[in-house]
Amino acid sequence: MTTRGRAEDYQPNVARPPDFDEFWAQVQSELDAIPLDPELTPVPMRSTPEVEVFEIHYTSLDNVRVAGWYCRPRESYLAGPYPGLSIVPGYVSEPTLPKSWAKMGYAAIGVAPRGKLRSNSQFNPGYPGLLINRIIDRNTYSYRGFYADAARAIDFLLTRDEVIPGRIGVHGSSQGGALTIVSAALRPDAIACGAAGAPYLTGYMDSAELTHSYPYEEMNEYFRLYPERKEQARETLDYFDCLNLAAWVKAPMLIYAGLCDDVCPPETAFALRDALPGEVTLHTWERCGHDAGNYWEMRAVEAFLAEHLQPASVDAHAQMTVG
């Protein structure tokens, strides 16, 4: 039974499987055998004088066709090339239409992993449902494909001539915080930085004991129904826990968390900070819950991404155009 003390003193009960590297190498091998087949469709109705909007599709693990949004500055507004930015979604939220990020000078993709909007025709376990879908088999567990979809979004950005290789970032909160870590871990040579809020899927089993809020409560309900499957599920989840994937992250990371978060326990944010091998900054917010201090933190997120990705200055471009 997990007991609570000071969040920063938390010691995770997560084991790294001996064949962890081999498991993910096999996933990547399967991905490499599947053509990405990227597709871009302009969406004039959603575009603006500053930003071009596209609906996108690409193919991922199990030949699942994944959808999303892609937004880039118009050349007349800000000349390319641009740093890339992957915006990854929360558990129940749909993909972000990242027009505001494109207006800041990024070529930004709003990722819609399997089960999300326009990516749910081949796989749709529902919400609740995704977290425990096939949880006792690492080879069919839902997040195996879900993680691959997030990694392939980075591959999509790398196909774009207007995206600067080596200057691609990733950002999200909650499940998006987890997918930020996942993207940086599975594409370590492509990601230049990441900003992860209230990171989910971090210390899975401990989190389910530390909180009784959803989505982790899905696990508690499942284990009440199938107590004999708990250890088998633990073995599966160790392959997907961000605390194990963190070892592969090379890029500087910003983590932020609310110290009163009853959805993704703050203990796991401290544990993630300690698990990341490179440069990491942790911001914690007292009296903030699962919002992770977003109202105040977003300025720091924008500054962190800009520092590492260096988007062109819109103001400088405007002055140069006028001159």
N, C-alpha and C positions, 0 to 999 in steps of 0.2 A: 504494500500500500504506500502510495506517495504522500509524504507529509510536507506541509508548507512552512517555510521560514522566510528569511529575507530572499527576495527574488534573485539577487545577484549571487547568492550562495548555492543556488540550485545545482545539483549534480545529476545529469541526465542518465536514465537507465536505457541507453541505446547501445547495441552491439553492432560492430561492422562485420558483416558476413565475410568469411574467408574467400569466397568467390565473387565478392562485390564487383571488382574490376572486370572480371570475365563476363558477368551478367550484363553490364552496361556496354561492354565491347560487342556482345552479341546483338544487343538492341541496335547499336550503331551500324553493325554489319547488315542487319536487315533493312535499316533505313537507306544505307548506301545503295542497296539493290533496287530501290524504288525511285523512279524518276520524280523529281520535284514537280515538274509540269506546271510552272507558275502561270497564272492568268490574271490579267488586269482589265476591268471594265469601268470606263469613266462614268461618274455619276454627276452630271451637270447640275441637277437640282440641289445637291448638297454642297456644291463648290461655291467659292466666293471669288471676288477680284484678287484676293491674296493667296488663296489655297485651292489646289486641285484635289478632288476627292475621287477615290476609286474603290469599287468593291473588288476584293481579290479572292483567289482560290489557289490552293496548292495541295499536293498529295503527301500523306504522311503514313505512319506505320499501319499495317493491315490494309493498305490502299484506301484508307479513309480520306475523303476529300474535305479539306478544312477551309473555312471561309474567314473573312476578316475585312477590315477597312485599312486603306492606305492613303495617307494625306501628305502632300509635299507642297512647298511654296511654289507659286507661279514664278517663272523666270523673270517676268516683268516686275514682280514684287521683290524678289531676292534671288539673285543668280546662284546656281549651283556650282559645284556639288555640295551636298549637305551631310552632316553627321546623321546616322540612323538612330532610331529610338523605337524599342518594342514596349508597348503598353499592355500589360497582362492583366486578366480580369480576376475579380473576386469569385467566391464560391457560387453565389446565386446571381451575381450581376452579369449582364451581357457585355460584349466587347465595347470598348470605348471608341468613339469616333474622334480621333485625336487631332481635330482641326486647330485647337489652341496651341498644341505643340508644334504643328507645322508652321503656324504663324510666327513662332519663336525662332524658326530657322532649321527645324528638323524634318527629315523624311521619316514620318512616324507611322507605325503599323499598330492597329488595334486588333489584338489576337483573339480568335474565337476557337479555342480547342474543341475537340469532339464533344457533342452534347450541347454546345452553345448555339446561339442564333445562326441559322443557315449551315451549321455543321452537325446537325442532329438527325439527319436522315438515316445514317448507318449505325449510329451509336447514341442512345439516349436513355440512360438509367434514371434520370430525373434528379430533382433536388427537393427533399433529401433522397439519397440513393447512391450518388457518385462515390462518396467516401468509402462505402462498404461493398461496392460492387466487386464481386469475385475476390474478396479480401484474403482468402486463404490460398491463393495461387499466384505467385510472383509473375508467372508468364502470361497470365490473363487479367491481372488486377487492373482496374480502370486507369490508374494513374500511370501505368506503363505507356499507354498510348497518349495520354494527356500530356505527359512530360515531353514525349517525342514531338507532339504538335507545337509546343512552345519553342523547342530547339529548332524545328524546321522554319519557324517564323524568322529566325536569324538567318537561316539559309536563304530565305526569300529576299531579305534585305540585301544580302551579298550578291544577288543576281542583278541588282539595279545599278545601272551606270552612274546615276546621280548620287548614290550613297558612297561615302568615303570609307573604304575598308580600314579597320583599326580604330574607327571612331563611331562605334555602335554601343549604345547604352540600353538598359532595360529598367523598367519601373513598374511597381504595382504594390497593392496593399492587401493584407489578409491572404487569400489564396494567391493573389497577385504578388505578395511578398515572397511566398514560397516559389512561385514560378520565376521570380527574379533570380533567386539563388540557383534554381534548376538551370535556367538559361545560361547563367555565368559558369556553371559547373560543366554542362554538357557541350558548351561552345567557348571554352576558356581562352582560345587564341583570337576569337572574334569580338569578345565583349571588353569594352574599355572601362566600364563602370556600371554600378547598379545601385538603385535605391529601393529598399524593401521595408514596407510598413507592416507592423503587426504580423510578423511572419507565421503563417499557418503551416501545417504538415512538418512541424519541427518538434521532435520529441513526442511523436504521435501518442504512444501508449500512456506516457505520463500526463500529457495534456488531457486525455480522456478522463483521467482520475482527478486532475486538478480543477476541472470545470465540469459543470453539467449543462452547459449551453450548447446549442447546435452551432456548427455541424458535428463537433466531437461527440455529442450525445447520441448520434447515430451509432457510434461504436459501442457505447454503453448499452444501448437497447439491443444491439446485435448479440453482445456477449451475455446479456441476461437470457436471451432466447437460446443461444448456442454456447454455453460456458465451456464445453469441451473443445471449441475451436480457438480459444483465446491465444494459446501459445503458438499455434500454427499461424494465426494472424500476425502475431508479434514478429515471427520469423519473416513473413512476407514484407511487413512494413519497414523493417530494417533496410531493405533494398531501396526504399523510396524516401527515407527520412532525410530532411535537409541537413541534419547534423552530420550525416555520413557523406552526403554529396558536397558539403562545404569544403572538404579537403582539396577539391579540384579547382576551386575558384582562384583565379589569379588577379582579377581586377579589384581596384578599390571599391569598397562597399559602404553605403550609408544604411543603417538600420534605425528605425524609430518605433517606439512602442508606448502604449499607455499603461501606467502602473496599476490601473484599476480595470484592466481588460479581463472580462469574464468569458471571452470567446477564445482568444489565443493567449494563454497565460504568459505574463511578462517574464516568468522564469525561463521560458524557452528562447526569448530574445537575447537574454544574457548568455545562455548556453551557445546560441548561434554566434554571437560575437566572439566567444572564446574558441569556437571550432574553426572559424575562418582564418586561414593561414597568412593572409596579406594585410594590407592597410584597411582598417575598418573603423568607422565612427558610429557610436551608439548614442542616440538622443532618447531620453525617457521623459514622459510627461506625467506629473502627478495629477490626480483627480481626473484623468482621462481614461476612457474605456477603449473600445475597439476602434474608435476613430483615430487613435494613436496621436492625438494632438494635431490632426491634419490641418485645422484652421491656421495654426501658427507654423506648422512644420513645412508647409508647401514652399515657402520662400527659400528655406534651406535646401529642399529637394531641387528646386529649379537652379539654385546657385551651384549646387554640387554637380549636377549634370552639365551645366554650362562650363564649369571649370575643367572638366575632364573631356567633354566632347567638342567644346569650342565652336558653337554655331556662329555663323557670320552675323554681324551686327546689322539689324534691320535699319536702325537710325543712320549708321555709317553709309549703308547702301543708298538710302534716300538722299543723304547729303551729296554723295558722289553723283547720283543721277541728276539732281538739281544743278550741280556745278557743271 
